Amino acid sequence: MAAASLFLAAVPAAQATDAKPELRGQTWDSIKHMPDWSGMWTPGRPPAGETQPARPGAGGGPGGFMFGFGVPLTPKYAAIRDKRMLAVRGEGEKGLEGVPLSNSGFCIPSGVPEIMGQVSHEYLFSPGRVTMLMENSEIRRIWTDGRGHPSDDDSNPSFSGHSIGHWEGDTLVVDTIQIFPEAEMFIGQHVTDKTHIVERFTRIGDKMKVETTITDPELLTKPWVFTHWYDREDREAVDYERCTLADRVKKGDGRLLGINFDVNKPAAGDPK
């Protein structure tokens, strides 16, 4: 109970308040007065002088966060991370034949929260809902009509979880639970049925700031708090699918067997 109390105390006040949320964008006409979040938003770097804790590596190429370093994991899951990293480097019991695959390698969604650090996205406002379209075809639906989360008996976990949001001025506060257990916390680590995510989306000039707090008493010793930054790009989305019939990745038994880099040889499934 003491550990649970610590987690509850660390959860942002926006989760615990009984105050009625501000309902904005409930009609097509009112959407005209919503913040302008048009364009594509691509993972970027914090602005100069920003002091908010950024997610390590975000916008700057591969970082330790991708595999769980810097995340306040419990000893059990920190040990699992360290063992997996040996396999990723080909230093595990099976050497290079034992390199494991991530969700994308298995052609399944990354899910939240991992997807937020991977690809560009866009926002669509409709009455009572904000929809996030990710360039890799994953979708997040954020209900802003005042509803709560479904009960445990009525829940239907998904890779994107169940998200409800409310507005605090021009900041969208999003609360997400009921995430499918195969969704990734970070590459190689799945969430649990206890994972709870709170995000605060705020546009600042041509950047989007997303302050994130993740709690999970099974995985984490304390809330994991970080900030994502995105740069606005005035362009159309570039949709793509991770997996095609011409997939050049050779997979087997939950591991990466190799990649065909020879453009003169057909990929697996290529009819030529």
C-alpha positions in Angstrom: 0.0 0.0 0.0 2.9 2.4 0.7 4.3 2.0 -2.8 0.8 2.6 -4.3 0.4 5.7 -2.1 3.7 7.1 -3.5 2.6 6.5 -7.0 -0.7 8.2 -6.4 1.0 11.2 -4.8 3.3 11.6 -7.8 0.5 11.5 -10.4 -0.2 15.0 -11.8 -3.1 16.9 -10.2 -5.0 16.8 -13.6 -5.6 13.1 -13.0 -7.0 13.4 -9.5 -9.1 16.5 -9.6 -12.9 16.3 -9.5 -13.3 19.6 -11.3 -15.3 19.3 -14.5 -12.9 19.5 -17.5 -13.2 22.3 -20.1 -15.2 21.0 -23.0 -14.0 22.6 -26.2 -14.6 21.6 -29.8 -18.0 20.0 -29.3 -19.5 21.4 -32.5 -18.1 22.0 -36.0 -18.5 25.7 -35.6 -16.6 25.8 -32.3 -13.7 23.9 -33.9 -13.0 27.1 -35.9 -11.8 28.7 -32.6 -9.5 25.8 -31.5 -5.7 26.0 -31.5 -4.2 25.7 -35.0 -2.4 22.3 -35.0 -2.4 21.9 -38.7 0.6 20.5 -40.6 2.8 17.5 -39.8 4.7 17.3 -36.5 8.0 15.5 -36.7 10.2 14.5 -33.7 12.7 17.2 -33.0 15.0 18.8 -30.5 14.1 21.0 -27.5 14.4 24.8 -28.2 17.5 26.6 -26.9 17.4 27.2 -23.2 14.6 24.7 -22.5 15.0 23.2 -19.0 12.2 20.6 -19.1 13.6 17.0 -19.0 13.7 15.7 -22.5 13.4 12.0 -23.3 17.0 11.0 -23.9 17.9 10.7 -27.6 14.6 12.2 -28.9 15.1 13.9 -32.1 18.8 13.3 -32.0 19.1 9.8 -33.5 19.3 6.6 -31.5 19.5 7.2 -27.7 19.6 5.0 -24.6 15.9 5.5 -24.0 15.1 3.3 -27.1 16.2 0.3 -25.1 15.2 1.4 -21.6 18.4 3.1 -20.3 17.5 6.1 -18.2 14.1 4.7 -17.4 13.4 4.1 -13.6 12.9 0.3 -14.0 12.5 -2.0 -11.1 15.5 -4.3 -10.6 13.7 -7.2 -12.2 13.0 -5.4 -15.4 16.4 -3.6 -15.4 18.0 -7.1 -15.4 15.8 -8.1 -18.3 16.8 -5.0 -20.2 20.5 -5.6 -19.7 20.2 -9.3 -20.8 18.3 -8.2 -23.9 20.9 -5.6 -24.8 23.6 -8.3 -24.8 21.5 -10.2 -27.4 20.9 -7.0 -29.4 24.7 -6.5 -29.6 25.1 -10.2 -30.7 26.8 -11.0 -27.4 24.1 -13.3 -26.0 24.2 -17.1 -25.8 23.3 -17.4 -29.5 25.5 -14.6 -30.8 24.4 -12.9 -33.9 21.7 -15.6 -34.5 20.0 -14.5 -31.3 19.3 -10.8 -32.1 15.7 -10.2 -31.0 13.0 -8.4 -32.9 10.9 -5.4 -31.8 7.2 -5.0 -32.5 7.9 -3.5 -35.9 10.1 -6.4 -36.8 7.1 -8.7 -36.1 4.8 -6.4 -38.3 2.7 -5.5 -35.3 2.0 -1.9 -34.0 4.5 -0.3 -31.5 1.6 1.2 -29.6 1.8 3.8 -26.9 3.9 5.2 -25.5 6.8 4.0 -27.8 5.1 5.2 -31.0 5.3 8.9 -29.9 9.1 8.9 -30.3 9.2 7.2 -33.7 7.3 8.9 -36.5 5.7 12.2 -37.6 2.0 12.6 -37.0 -0.9 15.0 -37.7 -4.0 16.1 -35.7 -7.6 16.0 -36.8 -10.2 17.9 -34.8 -13.8 16.7 -34.9 -16.7 17.3 -32.5 -15.7 15.6 -29.2 -12.6 14.0 -30.4 -9.0 14.7 -31.4 -7.5 12.1 -33.7 -3.8 11.5 -34.2 -2.7 10.0 -37.5 0.8 8.5 -37.4 2.7 8.2 -40.6 3.2 4.5 -40.1 -0.6 4.0 -40.1 -1.1 3.7 -36.4 -4.0 5.9 -35.0 -4.7 7.4 -31.6 -8.3 8.6 -30.8 -8.6 11.0 -27.9 -12.1 11.6 -26.6 -12.8 15.2 -25.5 -16.6 14.9 -25.0 -16.4 14.5 -21.2 -16.7 10.7 -21.1 -14.6 8.7 -18.7 -12.7 5.4 -19.2 -14.7 2.2 -19.6 -15.0 0.0 -16.6 -12.7 -3.0 -16.4 -15.7 -5.2 -17.4 -16.3 -3.1 -20.5 -12.7 -2.4 -21.5 -11.3 -3.4 -24.8 -7.5 -2.9 -24.6 -5.7 -1.8 -27.8 -2.2 -0.9 -28.9 -3.2 2.8 -28.6 -5.1 2.3 -25.3 -8.2 4.3 -24.3 -7.5 8.0 -24.2 -9.7 10.8 -22.8 -8.7 14.4 -22.9 -9.7 17.9 -21.7 -8.5 21.4 -22.4 -6.6 23.6 -20.0 -6.5 26.8 -22.0 -4.7 25.8 -25.3 -3.1 22.7 -23.7 -4.7 19.3 -24.3 -4.3 17.0 -21.3 -4.6 13.3 -22.3 -5.1 10.4 -19.9 -4.5 6.9 -21.3 -5.1 3.5 -19.8 -6.3 0.0 -20.9 -3.3 -0.5 -23.2 -2.9 -3.9 -24.9 -0.1 -5.7 -23.1 1.8 -6.3 -26.4 2.3 -2.5 -26.9 5.9 -1.3 -26.3 7.0 0.9 -23.4 10.3 1.1 -25.3 11.9 -1.2 -27.7 12.0 -4.7 -26.2 9.7 -3.9 -23.2 6.0 -4.3 -23.3 3.6 -2.4 -21.1 1.4 -4.0 -18.4 -2.3 -3.7 -17.5 -1.1 -1.2 -14.9 0.5 1.3 -17.3 -1.0 4.8 -17.0 0.1 7.6 -19.3 -0.7 11.4 -18.9 0.4 13.8 -21.6 0.1 17.5 -21.9 0.2 18.8 -25.6 1.0 22.5 -26.0 2.0 24.3 -29.2 4.8 26.8 -28.7 5.5 28.7 -31.9 6.4 26.1 -34.6 7.1 23.4 -32.0 4.7 21.0 -30.1 5.7 20.2 -26.5 4.4 17.0 -25.1 5.1 16.5 -21.4 4.6 12.9 -20.4 4.3 11.1 -17.1 4.1 7.3 -17.1 3.3 5.3 -13.9 3.4 1.5 -13.6 4.0 0.1 -10.1 5.1 -3.2 -11.7 7.6 -1.9 -14.2 8.8 1.4 -12.6 10.2 2.4 -9.2 8.8 5.9 -9.7 6.9 7.8 -12.4 8.9 8.2 -15.6 8.7 11.9 -16.6 10.0 13.2 -19.9 9.2 15.7 -22.6 8.9 15.1 -26.4 9.4 18.0 -28.8 8.1 18.1 -32.4 8.8 20.5 -35.3 5.9 21.6 -37.5 6.3 20.9 -41.2 4.0 22.3 -43.8 3.7 19.2 -46.0 1.4 16.2 -46.7 1.8 13.0 -44.8 4.0 10.3 -46.2 2.1 7.2 -45.4 4.0 3.9 -45.2 3.6 0.4 -43.9 6.4 -1.3 -42.0 5.8 -4.7 -43.6 5.3 -5.6 -47.3 5.6 -8.7 -49.4 9.1 -7.5 -50.3 10.3 -7.5 -46.7 14.1 -8.1 -46.8 14.2 -9.0 -43.1 14.7 -12.8 -42.5 13.0 -13.7 -39.2 12.5 -16.9 -37.2 11.5 -18.0 -33.8 11.2 -14.5 -32.4 14.7 -13.4 -33.5 16.4 -11.6 -36.4 18.2 -14.0 -38.7 19.5 -11.5 -41.1 18.8 -8.8 -43.7 19.2 -9.0 -47.4 21.0 -5.9 -48.5 21.8 -7.1 -52.0 19.5 -5.1 -54.3 20.3 -7.5 -57.2 18.7 -10.4 -55.3 14.9 -10.6 -54.7 13.6 -10.1 -51.3 11.5 -12.7 -49.5 8.0 -12.8 -51.0 9.1 -10.9 -54.1 7.5 -12.7 -57.1 10.4 -11.8 -59.4 
